[in-house]
C-alpha cells in the first residue's frame, strides 16, 4: 500500500476485507508513506494487522520529492510513492502485490500471488476504454501493447531492480511532466508496456465495467469475460472519482459491499463523521445539480 494520511482510513477498509476473505493466508503488509502519518494511526494499523496473524512494515519517504509532479483530479500525490517500490522494499523480497486504496478484496488472492509472470515485469488488468490514439502518442509507444490500469499490480521486484525502474521512473516524470495525466499509471505503461502480463479482470474489477458503453464495442469474448468477472470479482476497484464513501454515490454498484467491510473495520467511527458531514451538505446545499442529475440518468440507462 502507498498512501498518506488522507487515504489511510480507506486502506484500513481494504485490509479489513483482505483479512476477512483470506483467513487461511498470512500477509506481510508493506506501507510506503510519509511523515504526515500520526502515531495513533500507525498503531491502529499495527493492531489490525497483528490481530490477523500478519506483519506490518512502514517506510517513510520525503514527500517533497514528488510535490512538484503533475497530478490528476481526485488522485493524490502519494500515488507517486509507488514508483520507488523496488528500491524501498527489502532486497530479499522477490515479488509483491500492490493495491490501490479505493478497493476491497472479496475473495482469495492466493491464486494471484502464485501466478507465473512468465518473465514479465508485472501483471496488470487491461483498460479497454483507454485505447484512443492520442494516449499512445502522449506516452510514446505503439498502441498494439494496450494500456493497463495499475489498481492491482503483481510486481517482479528482481526485474524492476535489474532495469533500475525506480530511478528511470523518477527521471521519466521529470522529463515528461507535460504528457502525464494518470500519474504513476502513465509511468508504468510508458516504461513497462512490453513486459506486462494481462491479468484476469476479476483481480481489478472496476465498477465502470458494468456500464454498457464500456464494453459494447469490444469482442464477444471480452463481453463474456466481463460478465463472468462481474459474478465473481475477487478485487473490486472504485476507480473513478465517485467513491463509495461519498453519500451521493450510495446507490452505485458495489457500494453496499464496501460498507459491509467498512462497518467491520477499525475506521467505522471515523468515516461515519465524514458520512454525517456529507448528509449535512446535502441538506443545506443540495448536491443534485442539473449536471449531477444528467450524470446519474446516464449511468442508470447504461449499466
N, C-alpha and C positions, 0 to 999 in steps of 0.2 A: 504494500500500500504506500502511496505517496501523496501526502496532503499536509496542509497547515491546519490551524485551529478551527477555521471556518467549516471545513468538511469532516472534521474528526467525528462528530456525532453520527454522520451518515455511514462512515466506515464502521462505527460501532454496531449499527443495524446490520450491515453487511456481514460482519464477523459473527454476529448472533445467528444469522441464517446459515452461515457456513458450518458452525459447530452443531446446530440442531440437526442438520441433514447429513452430517459426516461423523457420527459418534464413534464409528469404528476406526476412524483415522486420527492421527495426531499431527499437529502442524507446528512449524516454526514460522511465526509471523515476523516479517521484516518491515519496519515502518520508517520510511525516509521522510523527514520533516525539517522544521527549522526551529529557532529558539523562541518562537511565539507560543509554543505549547505549554500551558500551565502544568505544574507538577500534579495537581489533583486530577487532571485529565489523563496524564500518563498512568497514574495509579489506577484509574478506572479501567483502562485497557489492560494493565497488568493483571488485575483481579479477574477480568473476563476471560483472558487467555489461560491463566493458570488454573482457573476453575474447570476448564475444559481440557486439562491434561496436556496443554501445549505450551510453547515458549514464545516470548516476545523479545525482539531486539529493536532498539530505537537508534536511528542515525540522524544527527542534526547537521544540516548544512547551512552555509551562508546564503540567505535568500537574496542578498544584494547582487549576487551573481546573475540573477535571472529577472530582476525587476525592470530592466530596460529592454527585455524581449517583448515582441508583439504578442498580444493576447486577443482571444475571440469571445466577445459577448459574455455568456454565463460561465465560461471556463476560467479557472483561477490560474495565477502564475505558477502555483505549486505543481501543475501538470508537467512542467519542465524538470522537476526533480527526478522524474522517471528516466531522463536521459543519462543520468550518472550511475545507473543501477549496476553496471558491470564493474565499475571501479570501487563503489562503496561497499557492496556486499562481500562477505569473506571469500578469499581466493579458493577455498576448498569447496565452495558451492558450485555446482555444475549446471543446474537448471533451477528456474523459479517461475511461478505463475504470478503475473501482475493482474490486479483487478481494479477497475475504477470504483469510486465511492458511491456512485449512483446506480448501484446494482444490488441484487440479492441472489443468494445461491439457494436453489430449491431442489437440489439432488446431490448425488455422489459425484465428486470431481476427481476421484482416483483415476478413472479411465483417461481423463485429460492429462493428468500428471504423468501417466505411464506411456503416453503417446510417443511414437517414434517420429522425430523431426526430420529424419532422412537427410541429415547434413545441412538442413536449413538453419538460419539464424533464429527464427522464431515462428510460432504459429499464431495466426490471426483469422478473424472471420471477415469474409469479403463484404464490401459495402457496395451493392449493385446500383444504388442511387447516385454514387459518385463516379459517373462514367462519362461526363462531358469532356470534350477535347481540351477545353481551357484548363482543366485541373492538371492534366499531364503536361501541358505546355508550361504551366506555372511552376511545376515541380521538376520539369526537365527529364522525363523518361517516357518510354513507349507505352501507349495505352494497353497493349496486349498483356501487360503484367497486372493490370487492375489496381484498385485502391481498396485498402483494408481499414476496418475500424479497430482501434487499439484498446478498446474497453477491456478485453481479455487478451493477454499475451502470454504465451508459453515461450520463455527465452532459453536459448542455449548460451549460457554465460561464457563458456570457454570460447565459443566462436566470436562473441562480442569483444572479448578481451584480445583475441588474436588479431582482429581488424581495428582495434583501438576505437571502438564505437563511441564511447563517451566523449573522447577528445574530438572526433570527427563531427559528432552531433552538435556540440557547442560551437565549433568552427562554422558549421553549416548555418546555424541560426544567426550567427553574427554577420555572415556574408549574404544571407538570403532573406533578411528580415522583411523586405517589401513584398516577398512572394508567399509568406506563410499566413495561413488562415486558421488552420486547425492545430496549431502549436506542435506539441510533441508527436501527434499523429501524422502530421505532414512530414516531419523529420524522419520518422520510422519508415514511411512509404518511400520517401526520396532516396534514402541511403540503403534500404534493405529490400527493395522491391523484387530483386532477382532471387532472393533467398527467404521467401515467406511461404510457409506451408498453410494451405487453406483449411481452417478448422470447420467442423460441422456447426451449423447455425445455432444449435441448442446450447453452445457454450458462450454465446454472446447474443442472445435473442433479444433484439431491440423492439420496444413496444410499437415503433413505427412499421415494423414488418407486417402488422395487421392492416395497414392501410392498403386498399386495393391499388391505388396509384403507384405504390412502391414496387409491386411485383407483376402487375398485369401485362407489362411489355416484355417480360422475360420468358424463358423457355418453360415448357410443361414440367420438365424435370425440376427446375428451380421452384416452381409453384408447389410441386409435391413436397419438396424439401421444406418449404416454408410451413405448409400445413402440418407435416409430421413434427417439426420442431415446436410449433405452437401448442400442440397437445402435450408435449413432454419437454419443456425447456428446463435446462439444468441451471443456467445462469441468465437472469433477466436483467436487461440493461435499459434504464430510463434515460435514453441518450440525448434527448433534445432538451430545450430549456424549460419545458413543462415538467416539473418534478412532482413526485407523489406526495411530498410533504407540504406542498402548497395547496391551500384549501380549494382554489378554483379548479384543481385537477383531480378532485376526489373521485370522479366517476370515470376516469380514464382507465385503459386496460392495465391490469395487474396492480393497480394502486391498492386495492384491498389486501392483496397478498403482501405488499410491502408493509402495510400497517400491522399485519399479523406478526411479523418479526419485530417491528418497532415496539409493539406492546410488550414483547418478551425481552427487550434489550435494556441494559442499564441506563439508557438515554431517554426512556419513555417520558419521564417528567420534564426533562429539559426541552425536548421537542414539543411537548404539549404547550409550553409557553409561547412558542412561535405559532402554534396552531391557533391558540386563543387570539393572538395578535392579528393573525390573518382574518379571523372571523370579525374582529373589531373593524378592520379596514373595510371589510365587505359591508358592514352595517352603515358606517359613517361615510364611506366613499365607494359606492357600488363598482365592482370590478367589471361588470358586464357592459363594456362599451360596445359600440357598433362593430368595431374591429374584432373584439373578442367573440361576439356572437357569430360573426361571419366565420371565424376560425372554427368555432365549436360546431356549427352547422356543416362545414366542410368535412370535419373529422367524422361526424356521425354518419354522413352519407357515404363515406369511403371506406369505413373499417369493415 
